[in-house]
Each structure stands twice: as C-alpha cells, then as structure tokens.
C-alpha cells in the first residue's frame, strides 16, 4: 500500500465570531478551495474558548441553508438547536448533529440554556458536506447522533481508540447515513502510541488536531488546533501521538461536480443560486421562530 504524503500543515487563522456564540477559525475554504476539499466545502473550528455565565444564551439566530449537510461535533459545551423541518434538540459533549438541508431549511443554534447560566469551556467543529446534484433538492432531514451510538474500536496494545461517526473503520460502521462515501472518525491516541490509517488514494483526506500534538508520517509535526491536508497520491499515513491526543479524521470521495456558492447556499449553477434566494424570500423554506 502506497504512503500518502502531506500537502500542508496549516495553523489556525485569526478567529472570528459567527453570531455571538461561536468563535471560530475557518479551515475550509480558508486552507484550500471548496473544489480542492470536495466533498467537504466548509469547516469552522471553535477551538477551546471560555464563555462567561449569562442568562441570555449566545448563538446564531434564524438563517437558511440549501444544497448540503451541516455536521456539528461537540467536544466541550452544549448546543440547543432547531430547524424548520422539525429537527432539533440538544447536542451534548461527544454528540453529533447531522442536518441535511437539501432543498432548504431555516436553522438556529444557541448555547444550551442551563449550560449558558454556568458558562465554561466550549469547543466545537462545524463541517459542511456537499450533496450530489441529484440530491440537492431532496427532502430535508436530521440525524441526532449520540456518543453512545458511535462505533468504538480499541487499537492494539492499549494505544487508544477510533470512534466512528460516519463510514467505517475495519468493518465497524458509524451511525451516520451519508449521500456519498464519507468517513469521519475521532481518533484518540495515548502519548507515544502510533497507528496507521488508510483510505482510497483519490479520496480527499485531512485531519484536525482537536487535542494534543502528533507527528505525521514520521516527519511533520501537527500541533494542537492545526489542520493537516494530505495529497491524493497514496492510501496510508501514520500518526504518532506526542501527547495524549484527539484527532478528527475526514476522508470522502470527491463529487467532481460544479460548485456555485453564496453564503448559506451551495448549488451547481448561478441560476440555482438565484432560485435559492428567490425561494427563501418567498418563504418556501418554512417558518422558524427567532
């Protein structure tokens, strides 16, 4: 099996706020273009940040989406959310919210009310996964994935574990249902442990250092909060934990379709974008109280 080389290791960019509740570093498309990261078209990373107690939960008010899926992974803190298709609930620590916007939804997300009253450390990832053209106008959907539902695979020699959110690892399938082949793991390695991962060479593959530091392919150091992008020139790569680590791994088959994006809409043509704005303005995305 041919080794996959590293294209680049990127440090987190200057953070900005989305609403008043999410202090994020943008890695996609900030690190590479949507086309290069296909099928992953956006990644905002809220690295560890302490929010003070408040009686008014912080977050993002009602906003639309069409043409893709939003995947929110909670590492620290709790988020309360709802959408106009009836999805909603609380994402607790370790849980994942997988929302299929598809033909269009209105969405809002805030720090959970009780959590807000106490405040504390907050750490989240939001990833947008593009939908194939044939599925962009399908019915919206929602998957609430709890930590307990995820497949967990112990690594040899007590090195750690692989937690499978989507796709599969050594035949162990994650609970998320996807429209195209996508693998999404949390890899937890103990200090000094080493493991190898492999995906088809043409899959777009990257990793985000959620916790701790690691060495990749025995050469490149990947510090906490850094993003590692791999080239499409091989299948396997190695990770050695320099400290106890948590690493988000993403690998997916590119859709190789045209991308037309503007704000909360990601379609295939400019005409479809115009239609998305018209449908939103006409109220076709449903209703959601702010």
Secondary structure, 3 states (H helix, E strand, C coil): CCECCEEEEECCCCCEEECCCEEEEEEECCCECHHHHCCEEEEEEEEEEEECCCCCCCEEEEEEEECEEEEEEEEECCEEEEECCCCEEEECCCCEEEEECCCCEEEEEEECHHHHHHCEEEEEEEEEEECCHHHCCCCCEEEEECHHHCEEEECHHHCEEEEEEECEECCEECCCCCCCCEEEEEEEECCCCEEEEECCCCEEEEEEEEECCEEECCCEEECCCCEEEECCCCCEEEEEECCCEEEEEEEEECCCCCCEEECCEEECCHHHHHHHHHHHHCCCCCCCCC
